[in-house]
Amino acid sequence: MKIVKNGRLFGKLNIVDVLILLVVIAAVAFLAVRMVGGSGGETIAADEPSAQANLRYTVLCEDMPLMQAENAVTAVTAEDYELKLDDDSTLKVSPNQIFNSNKFQDAQITSAEILPQDDSADGQRVTVRFVIEAAAKNTVGSFVVGTQEVRIGRDYIVKTVDIEMLGTVSAMEKLHG
């Protein structure tokens, strides 16, 4: 019995067809591993946040109505309070703690201020500047707080139990750790 007969494997399959089939199978297997099991990169630090703040970043929320901005700054600078839960237990809430992925993150708003906006003719549109310190996860190429990447120029949702505002990261500083 001849293995290759008239350019066909076992007399039935063309060798070129077999090679193409093998390349397609390898490509599908590679994509399956990347999408299901691969993370796309090795971490250079723990997947969990560090015990202390390792990142300070500034988020600018521009073109906000003045009243909304004032209410947001008042909310995040308020005193801690207790929140009564459905099961009659209480939870101590820090209004400046970042809330993301339905849980509190190891991140705090350390400063919140209202800045005038030059292009607002009547002064009723302002920019709110938040400075946040976080124990961020540090992976190859990015810092992550909750589920949000922190990079200069990237949109960031400043979210606590009391506010949620969309802004842009304008500055970041890597702290110790």
N, CA, C and O of each residue as an XYZ file, in Angstrom:
708
protein
N       0.852     -1.174      0.000
C       0.000      0.000      0.000
C       0.892      1.230      0.000
O       1.795      1.346      0.829
N       0.644      2.145     -0.923
C       1.384      3.388     -1.012
C       0.693      4.445     -0.174
O      -0.530      4.581     -0.196
N       1.540      5.228      0.604
C       0.954      6.295      1.403
C       0.597      7.466      0.511
O      -0.490      8.028      0.644
N       1.485      7.850     -0.398
C       1.213      8.939     -1.317
C       1.065      8.352     -2.703
O       1.999      7.737     -3.219
N      -0.092      8.531     -3.314
C      -0.376      8.003     -4.639
C      -1.016      9.113     -5.463
O      -2.090      9.608     -5.119
N      -0.367      9.496     -6.534
C      -0.839     10.570     -7.413
C      -1.028     11.894     -6.657
O      -1.984     12.621     -6.927
N      -0.116     12.220     -5.699
C      -0.177     13.479     -4.949
C      -1.258     13.502     -3.901
O      -1.578     14.566     -3.371
N      -1.835     12.352     -3.585
C      -2.894     12.287     -2.579
C      -2.454     11.378     -1.438
O      -1.834     10.337     -1.656
N      -2.785     11.787     -0.226
C      -2.456     11.017      0.958
C      -3.442      9.867      1.080
O      -4.655     10.078      1.080
N      -2.930      8.668      1.182
C      -3.740      7.447      1.237
C      -4.662      7.341      0.018
O      -5.671      6.635      0.043
N      -4.301      8.040     -1.022
C      -5.078      7.961     -2.253
C      -6.375      8.753     -2.203
O      -7.135      8.721     -3.171
N      -6.660      9.464     -1.115
C      -7.937     10.154     -0.990
C      -7.781     11.653     -0.771
O      -8.517     12.436     -1.371
N      -6.813     12.083      0.099
C      -6.663     13.491      0.433
C      -5.430     14.074     -0.242
O      -4.389     13.423     -0.330
N      -5.556     15.276     -0.704
C      -4.439     16.004     -1.281
C      -3.562     16.513     -0.132
O      -4.089     16.981      0.877
N      -2.244     16.429     -0.267
C      -1.319     16.861      0.788
C      -1.514     18.346      1.098
O      -1.464     18.731      2.267
N      -1.732     19.183      0.096
C      -1.948     20.619      0.303
C      -3.215     20.841      1.140
O      -3.229     21.692      2.029
N      -4.261     20.089      0.861
C      -5.500     20.205      1.638
C      -5.265     19.855      3.109
O      -5.805     20.517      3.995
N      -4.471     18.827      3.372
C      -4.167     18.416      4.743
C      -3.393     19.523      5.462
O      -3.677     19.819      6.623
N      -2.417     20.138      4.785
C      -1.644     21.213      5.403
C      -2.534     22.416      5.731
O      -2.403     23.009      6.802
N      -3.420     22.770      4.832
C      -4.341     23.885      5.078
C      -5.250     23.563      6.271
O      -5.483     24.419      7.124
N      -5.753     22.344      6.327
C      -6.605     21.921      7.425
C      -5.859     22.001      8.764
O      -6.434     22.433      9.763
N      -4.589     21.589      8.792
C      -3.786     21.661     10.016
C      -3.562     23.115     10.454
O      -3.611     23.409     11.649
N      -3.320     24.016      9.513
C      -3.133     25.430      9.843
C      -4.424     26.013     10.429
O      -4.373     26.761     11.406
N      -5.562     25.685      9.852
C      -6.843     26.178     10.351
C      -7.103     25.650     11.764
O      -7.544     26.408     12.628
N      -6.843     24.381     12.012
C      -7.043     23.798     13.349
C      -6.129     24.477     14.364
O      -6.561     24.770     15.479
N      -4.873     24.732     13.998
C      -3.931     25.391     14.902
C      -4.396     26.808     15.219
O      -4.302     27.244     16.366
N      -4.895     27.531     14.219
C      -5.366     28.896     14.440
C      -6.575     28.919     15.374
O      -6.648     29.759     16.271
N      -7.508     28.016     15.173
C      -8.687     27.944     16.039
C      -8.271     27.598     17.470
O      -8.789     28.185     18.420
N      -7.354     26.666     17.633
C      -6.887     26.295     18.971
C      -6.195     27.474     19.649
O      -6.409     27.715     20.838
N      -5.369     28.211     18.907
C      -4.683     29.374     19.456
C      -5.687     30.426     19.934
O      -5.557     30.946     21.042
N      -6.678     30.740     19.112
C      -7.685     31.731     19.481
C      -8.502     31.280     20.684
O      -8.842     32.095     21.542
N      -8.817     30.002     20.755
C      -9.588     29.485     21.885
C      -8.799     29.637     23.178
O      -9.367     30.020     24.201
N      -7.519     29.350     23.155
C      -6.688     29.484     24.348
C      -6.582     30.953     24.754
O      -6.660     31.265     25.943
N      -6.408     31.849     23.804
C      -6.285     33.282     24.119
C      -7.580     33.839     24.708
O      -7.540     34.631     25.651
N      -8.716     33.437     24.166
C      -9.987     33.997     24.614
C     -10.474     33.375     25.918
O     -11.079     34.072     26.733
N     -10.235     32.119     26.132
C     -10.754     31.430     27.304
C      -9.755     31.423     28.443
O     -10.095     31.801     29.564
N      -8.542     31.006     28.178
C      -7.609     30.802     29.268
C      -6.511     31.815     29.380
O      -5.938     31.966     30.460
N      -6.188     32.511     28.331
C      -5.025     33.402     28.371
C      -5.385     34.765     28.897
O      -6.460     35.287     28.603
N      -4.487     35.349     29.679
C      -4.723     36.685     30.198
C      -4.130     37.745     29.298
O      -4.440     38.927     29.448
N      -3.290     37.347     28.374
C      -2.700     38.316     27.473
C      -1.453     38.968     28.021
O      -0.854     39.806     27.347
N      -1.051     38.618     29.200
C       0.158     39.206     29.764
C       0.379     38.733     31.179
O      -0.564     38.372     31.882
N       1.605     38.737     31.584
C       1.949     38.356     32.940
C       1.786     39.563     33.842
O       2.032     40.694     33.423
N       1.378     39.331     35.066
C       1.292     40.437     36.007
C       2.658     40.681     36.610
O       3.442     39.751     36.804
N       2.936     41.937     36.903
C       4.215     42.260     37.516
C       4.042     42.547     39.001
O       5.014     42.843     39.695
N       2.833     42.464     39.482
C       2.566     42.624     40.903
C       1.364     41.746     41.230
O       0.809     41.088     40.350
N       0.976     41.741     42.467
C      -0.137     40.898     42.890
C      -1.417     41.302     42.171
O      -1.607     42.470     41.833
N      -2.297     40.323     41.939
C      -3.586     40.625     41.345
C      -4.487     41.375     42.316
O      -5.434     42.042     41.899
N      -4.204     41.269     43.578
C      -4.967     41.998     44.577
C      -4.295     43.344     44.832
O      -3.081     43.472     44.672
N      -5.069     44.339     45.223
C      -4.462     45.635     45.509
C      -3.439     45.529     46.637
O      -3.503     44.628     47.474
N      -2.502     46.464     46.639
C      -1.529     46.497     47.722
C      -2.231     46.967     48.994
O      -3.342     47.495     48.934
N      -1.592     46.778     50.127
C      -2.196     47.141     51.409
C      -2.289     48.652     51.585
O      -3.116     49.131     52.360
N      -1.468     49.396     50.890
C      -1.498     50.850     51.013
C      -1.604     51.483     49.634
O      -1.353     50.838     48.616
N      -1.978     52.750     49.621
C      -2.161     53.444     48.351
C      -0.860     53.437     47.555
O       0.204     53.774     48.074
N      -0.964     53.048     46.292
C       0.202     53.049     45.412
C      -0.009     53.942     44.190
O       0.844     54.002     43.305
N      -1.149     54.634     44.145
C      -1.449     55.464     42.987
C      -2.289     56.660     43.421
O      -3.258     56.515     44.167
N      -1.907     57.840     42.946
C      -2.697     59.060     43.144
C      -3.020     59.582     41.749
O      -2.123     59.751     40.924
N      -4.297     59.837     41.486
C      -4.665     60.328     40.161
C      -5.742     61.398     40.276
O      -6.516     61.443     41.233
N      -5.760     62.252     39.265
C      -6.698     63.371     39.219
C      -7.690     63.128     38.097
O      -7.312     62.781     36.978
N      -8.968     63.317     38.412
C     -10.033     63.161     37.424
C     -10.750     64.498     37.293
O     -11.194     65.071     38.287
N     -10.861     64.994     36.059
C     -11.593     66.232     35.781
C     -12.942     65.900     35.165
O     -13.018     65.249     34.124
N     -13.999     66.350     35.812
C     -15.354     66.201     35.285
C     -15.757     67.579     34.767
O     -16.104     68.466     35.546
N     -15.709     67.746     33.468
C     -15.898     69.065     32.857
C     -17.341     69.311     32.448
O     -18.138     68.387     32.285
N     -17.642     70.593     32.288
C     -18.931     71.056     31.783
C     -20.102     70.557     32.629
O     -21.122     70.112     32.103
N     -19.934     70.639     33.952
C     -20.968     70.204     34.878
C     -21.832     71.398     35.276
O     -21.320     72.509     35.411
N     -23.123     71.188     35.463
C     -23.955     72.265     36.008
C     -23.459     72.614     37.420
O     -23.120     71.722     38.197
N     -23.419     73.891     37.742
C     -22.879     74.358     39.012
C     -23.554     73.683     40.207
O     -22.862     73.249     41.128
N     -24.870     73.585     40.217
C     -25.575     72.999     41.352
C     -25.191     71.529     41.536
O     -24.981     71.081     42.664
N     -25.098     70.783     40.444
C     -24.702     69.377     40.530
C     -23.280     69.259     41.078
O     -23.003     68.389     41.903
N     -22.396     70.119     40.629
C     -21.014     70.104     41.101
C     -20.946     70.407     42.593
O     -20.224     69.738     43.333
N     -21.698     71.416     43.038
C     -21.708     71.763     44.466
C     -22.236     70.601     45.309
O     -21.681     70.298     46.365
N     -23.302     69.953     44.846
C     -23.871     68.821     45.576
C     -22.889     67.645     45.639
O     -22.796     66.967     46.662
N     -22.165     67.407     44.554
C     -21.194     66.306     44.526
C     -20.051     66.558     45.500
O     -19.664     65.664     46.252
N     -19.511     67.768     45.487
C     -18.406     68.100     46.400
C     -18.881     68.014     47.844
O     -18.162     67.500     48.700
N     -20.076     68.509     48.124
C     -20.631     68.412     49.482
C     -20.796     66.952     49.892
O     -20.495     66.592     51.030
N     -21.267     66.117     48.986
C     -21.498     64.702     49.300
C     -20.200     63.973     49.635
O     -20.159     63.211     50.602
N     -19.148     64.189     48.862
C     -17.908     63.428     49.097
C     -17.063     63.990     50.229
O     -16.129     63.327     50.682
N     -17.367     65.191     50.697
C     -16.616     65.761     51.815
C     -17.396     65.673     53.122
O     -16.947     66.191     54.144
N     -18.547     65.031     53.101
C     -19.374     64.892     54.304
C     -18.734     63.909     55.290
O     -17.795     63.187     54.956
N     -19.260     63.906     56.487
C     -18.800     62.993     57.536
C     -19.268     61.563     57.227
O     -20.242     61.356     56.503
N     -18.556     60.591     57.790
C     -18.978     59.193     57.671
C     -20.372     59.046     58.295
O     -20.749     59.796     59.195
N     -21.120     58.067     57.798
C     -22.447     57.827     58.354
C     -22.736     56.335     58.324
O     -22.022     55.561     57.687
N     -23.793     55.947     59.024
C     -24.191     54.538     59.038
C     -25.407     54.367     58.143
O     -26.321     55.191     58.127
N     -25.386     53.279     57.407
C     -26.462     52.956     56.483
C     -27.159     51.710     57.001
O     -26.514     50.684     57.217
N     -28.469     51.786     57.202
C     -29.221     50.637     57.683
C     -29.571     49.737     56.492
O     -30.143     50.191     55.501
N     -29.220     48.463     56.610
C     -29.454     47.496     55.544
C     -30.777     46.762     55.756
O     -31.387     46.861     56.820
N     -31.215     46.026     54.732
C     -32.489     45.304     54.796
C     -32.551     44.293     55.937
O     -33.626     44.051     56.485
N     -31.419     43.702     56.303
C     -31.411     42.692     57.364
C     -31.260     43.316     58.760
O     -30.886     42.630     59.712
N     -31.549     44.604     58.876
C     -31.472     45.382     60.118
C     -30.056     45.572     60.648
O     -29.883     46.067     61.762
N     -29.041     45.192     59.877
C     -27.670     45.484     60.275
C     -27.313     46.874     59.745
O     -28.040     47.447     58.934
N     -26.199     47.397     60.211
C     -25.762     48.709     59.747
C     -24.379     48.594     59.118
O     -23.588     47.716     59.460
N     -24.119     49.487     58.210
C     -22.848     49.534     57.507
C     -22.297     50.942     57.626
O     -22.987     51.912     57.311
N     -21.048     51.061     58.083
C     -20.419     52.376     58.170
C     -19.951     52.768     56.767
O     -19.232     52.014     56.112
N     -20.359     53.938     56.319
C     -20.057     54.397     54.967
C     -19.191     55.648     55.030
O     -19.519     56.610     55.724
N     -18.088     55.621     54.300
C     -17.280     56.821     54.094
C     -17.688     57.390     52.747
O     -17.465     56.742     51.724
N     -18.276     58.571     52.710
C     -18.791     59.099     51.447
C     -17.709     59.406     50.417
O     -18.023     59.687     49.260
N     -16.437     59.357     50.822
C     -15.363     59.617     49.863
C     -14.727     58.324     49.343
O     -13.761     58.378     48.583
N     -15.252     57.171     49.741
C     -14.682     55.897     49.301
C     -15.251     55.511     47.935
O     -16.459     55.573     47.703
N     -14.350     55.113     47.042
C     -14.762     54.723     45.688
C     -15.541     53.410     45.750
O     -15.157     52.472     46.449
N     -16.630     53.368     45.010
C     -17.522     52.207     44.952
C     -17.561     51.756     43.504
O     -17.910     52.541     42.622
N     -17.208     50.503     43.244
C     -17.121     50.011     41.867
C     -17.384     48.521     41.888
O     -17.045     47.849     42.862
N     -17.967     48.004     40.856
C     -18.264     46.568     40.748
C     -19.107     46.096     41.930
O     -18.934     44.981     42.422
N     -20.006     46.946     42.375
C     -20.935     46.642     43.457
C     -20.253     46.363     44.797
O     -20.782     45.627     45.630
N     -19.070     46.959     44.997
C     -18.400     46.839     46.293
C     -17.466     48.024     46.492
O     -17.072     48.702     45.543
N     -17.126     48.251     47.750
C     -16.200     49.321     48.066
C     -14.797     48.927     47.625
O     -14.387     47.776     47.772
N     -14.069     49.896     47.084
C     -12.691     49.677     46.656
C     -11.756     50.323     47.669
O     -12.156     51.204     48.430
N     -10.515     49.875     47.667
C      -9.512     50.475     48.546
C      -8.993     51.739     47.867
O      -7.836     51.818     47.454
N      -9.884     52.726     47.763
C      -9.585     53.995     47.090
C     -10.434     55.085     47.716
O     -11.618     54.882     47.986
N      -9.827     56.245     47.945
C     -10.503     57.353     48.600
C     -10.343     58.631     47.783
O      -9.288     58.873     47.198
N     -11.380     59.434     47.748
C     -11.268     60.777     47.188
C     -10.629     61.630     48.280
O     -11.207     61.813     49.351
N      -9.446     62.145     48.007
C      -8.735     62.941     49.020
C      -8.976     64.436     48.841
O      -8.727     65.223     49.755
N      -9.454     64.821     47.676
C      -9.713     66.236     47.419
C     -10.795     66.351     46.349
O     -10.808     65.603     45.372
N     -11.702     67.306     46.556
C     -12.748     67.587     45.568
C     -12.946     69.093     45.549
O     -13.212     69.708     46.582
N     -12.814     69.682     44.368
C     -12.991     71.129     44.276
C     -13.620     71.525     42.953
O     -13.509     70.826     41.946
N     -14.282     72.667     42.994
C     -14.953     73.208     41.810
C     -14.045     74.251     41.183
O     -13.550     75.149     41.864
N     -13.832     74.123     39.880
C     -13.005     75.065     39.138
C     -13.886     75.811     38.142
O     -14.747     75.202     37.508
N     -13.686     77.118     37.995
C     -14.467     77.852     36.991
C     -14.112     77.360     35.584
O     -13.015     76.860     35.339
N     -15.041     77.513     34.699
C     -14.825     77.095     33.315
C     -14.817     78.339     32.444
O     -15.793     79.088     32.427
N     -13.730     78.567     31.723
C     -13.553     79.792     30.932
C     -14.644     80.009     29.892
O     -15.047     81.145     29.640
N     -15.122     78.923     29.287
C     -16.078     79.070     28.194
C     -17.527     79.148     28.680
O     -18.444     79.163     27.859
N     -17.748     79.196     29.982
C     -19.102     79.307     30.519
C     -19.422     80.785     30.727
O     -18.946     81.408     31.676
N     -20.225     81.327     29.837
C     -20.522     82.763     29.853
C     -21.220     83.195     31.141
O     -20.925     84.265     31.675
N     -22.131     82.383     31.637
C     -22.886     82.790     32.820
C     -22.335     82.192     34.116
O     -22.893     82.430     35.188
N     -21.251     81.423     34.032
C     -20.635     80.837     35.222
C     -21.398     79.661     35.789
O     -21.088     79.189     36.883
N     -22.389     79.181     35.063
C     -23.204     78.076     35.566
C     -22.682     76.697     35.147
O     -23.244     75.678     35.550
N     -21.625     76.655     34.351
C     -20.986     75.393     33.963
C     -19.574     75.415     34.547
O     -18.838     76.387     34.374
N     -19.205     74.344     35.235
C     -17.921     74.299     35.930
C     -17.245     72.942     35.705
O     -17.817     72.026     35.115
N     -16.020     72.853     36.193
C     -15.277     71.599     36.180
C     -15.070     71.177     37.629
O     -14.741     71.999     38.484
N     -15.264     69.895     37.895
C     -14.989     69.364     39.234
C     -13.709     68.551     39.139
O     -13.567     67.683     38.277
N     -12.772     68.849     40.047
C     -11.503     68.118     40.082
C     -11.494     67.223     41.323
O     -11.612     67.693     42.455
N     -11.351     65.920     41.074
C     -11.234     64.945     42.155
C      -9.803     64.421     42.166
O      -9.251     64.094     41.115
N      -9.207     64.343     43.343
C      -7.922     63.672     43.512
C      -8.214     62.408     44.303
O      -8.832     62.458     45.367
N      -7.762     61.267     43.774
C      -8.070     59.966     44.360
C      -6.768     59.241     44.663
O      -5.848     59.241     43.846
N      -6.690     58.627     45.833
C      -5.568     57.757     46.172
C      -6.111     56.353     46.301
O      -7.129     56.123     46.954
N      -5.413     55.404     45.665
C      -5.921     54.042     45.608
C      -4.818     53.017     45.765
O      -3.666     53.242     45.396
N      -5.208     51.886     46.325
C      -4.360     50.704     46.318
C      -4.775     49.941     45.059
O      -5.637     49.064     45.105
N      -4.157     50.287     43.957
C      -4.553     49.774     42.649
C      -3.847     48.464     42.329
O      -2.720     48.223     42.763
N      -4.539     47.616     41.554
C      -3.877     46.444     40.997
C      -2.940     46.949     39.913
O      -3.291     47.832     39.130
N      -1.761     46.385     39.878
C      -0.753     46.823     38.915
C      -0.445     45.652     37.993
O       0.202     44.688     38.400
N      -0.910     45.738     36.753
C      -0.643     44.689     35.774
C       0.219     45.283     34.673
O       0.438     46.493     34.626
N       0.697     44.440     33.807
C       1.543     44.921     32.722
C       0.785     45.978     31.927
O      -0.242     45.689     31.313
N       1.296     47.191     31.945
C       0.738     48.253     31.122
C      -0.370     49.070     31.733
O      -0.803     50.042     31.115
N      -0.866     48.725     32.938
C      -1.946     49.541     33.471
C      -2.124     49.347     34.971
O      -1.739     48.329     35.545
N      -2.721     50.363     35.579
C      -3.205     50.271     36.949
C      -4.713     50.098     36.851
O      -5.350     50.663     35.961
N      -5.289     49.312     37.769
C      -6.721     49.055     37.743
C      -7.290     49.267     39.142
O      -6.751     48.761     40.126
N      -8.385     50.019     39.218
C      -9.120     50.211     40.464
C     -10.511     49.643     40.227
O     -11.268     50.162     39.406
N     -10.845     48.587     40.940
C     -12.101     47.881     40.673
C     -12.018     47.266     39.293
O     -11.188     46.390     39.045
N     -12.866     47.717     38.402
C     -12.823     47.232     37.018
C     -12.357     48.310     36.047
O     -12.368     48.102     34.833
N     -11.948     49.459     36.575
C     -11.573     50.569     35.705
C     -10.063     50.727     35.591
O      -9.355     50.776     36.596
N      -9.582     50.804     34.358
C      -8.176     51.132     34.135
C      -7.970     52.606     34.414
O      -8.839     53.433     34.139
N      -6.802     52.924     34.969
C      -6.468     54.320     35.248
C      -5.285     54.690     34.362
O      -4.173     54.200     34.557
N      -5.535     55.557     33.392
C      -4.505     56.060     32.483
C      -4.837     57.511     32.152
O      -6.004     57.888     32.057
N      -3.811     58.303     31.982
C      -4.026     59.700     31.604
C      -4.737     59.739     30.246
O      -4.329     59.070     29.296
N      -5.798     60.530     30.177
C      -6.566     60.668     28.945
C      -7.739     59.713     28.849
O      -8.570     59.857     27.953
N      -7.830     58.751     29.737
C      -8.899     57.754     29.686
C     -10.105     58.230     30.504
O      -9.945     58.871     31.542
N     -11.302     57.913     30.028
C     -12.513     58.217     30.792
C     -12.496     57.420     32.094
O     -12.010     56.290     32.135
N     -13.028     58.016     33.145
C     -13.084     57.369     34.446
C     -14.387     57.786     35.112
O     -14.740     58.966     35.107
N     -15.094     56.836     35.678
C     -16.331     57.130     36.394
C     -16.003     57.260     37.867
O     -15.618     56.285     38.512
N     -16.156     58.468     38.403
C     -15.968     58.705     39.831
C     -17.285     58.298     40.484
O     -18.312     58.952     40.304
N     -17.234     57.203     41.247
C     -18.467     56.655     41.807
C     -18.261     56.337     43.280
O     -17.325     55.630     43.655
N     -19.149     56.870     44.105
C     -19.225     56.531     45.519
C     -20.649     56.054     45.760
O     -21.404     55.868     44.805
N     -21.030     55.853     47.017
C     -22.423     55.461     47.255
C     -23.378     56.619     46.994
O     -24.582     56.405     46.849
N     -22.857     57.841     46.930
C     -23.714     59.013     46.768
C     -23.633     59.702     45.412
O     -24.580     60.383     45.021
N     -22.542     59.546     44.689
C     -22.392     60.247     43.410
C     -21.888     59.299     42.330
O     -21.326     58.244     42.625
N     -22.094     59.684     41.096
C     -21.510     59.004     39.936
C     -21.345     60.050     38.845
O     -22.321     60.579     38.313
N     -20.075     60.340     38.521
C     -19.783     61.388     37.543
C     -18.720     60.894     36.574
O     -17.745     60.260     36.977
N     -18.914     61.188     35.302
C     -17.950     60.804     34.277
C     -16.928     61.908     34.091
O     -17.279     63.078     33.936
N     -15.657     61.524     34.106
C     -14.592     62.484     33.903
C     -13.459     61.860     33.119
O     -13.593     60.764     32.576
N     -12.350     62.561     33.064
C     -11.161     62.105     32.353
C      -9.972     62.189     33.292
O      -9.792     63.188     33.988
N      -9.156     61.136     33.310
C      -7.953     61.150     34.129
C      -6.989     62.157     33.508
O      -6.604     62.020     32.347
N      -6.601     63.169     34.287
C      -5.728     64.218     33.746
C      -4.297     64.109     34.260
O      -3.381     64.662     33.650
N      -4.091     63.405     35.373
C      -2.755     63.244     35.922
C      -2.727     62.012     36.796
O      -3.745     61.621     37.367
N      -1.562     61.399     36.902
C      -1.405     60.284     37.835
C       0.020     60.223     38.329
O       0.965     60.563     37.617
N       0.152     59.786     39.559
C       1.458     59.699     40.208
C       1.548     58.351     40.896
O       0.688     57.986     41.698
N       2.603     57.617     40.571
C       2.823     56.332     41.225
C       3.472     56.596     42.571
O       4.512     57.250     42.660
N       2.844     56.079     43.614
C       3.371     56.252     44.958
C       4.247     55.052     45.295
O       4.454     54.182     44.448
N       4.756     54.994     46.502
C       5.572     53.844     46.920
C       4.807     52.555     46.653
O       3.578     52.551     46.590
N       5.539     51.477     46.499
C       4.921     50.156     46.281
C       4.573     49.975     44.920
O       4.043     48.926     44.553
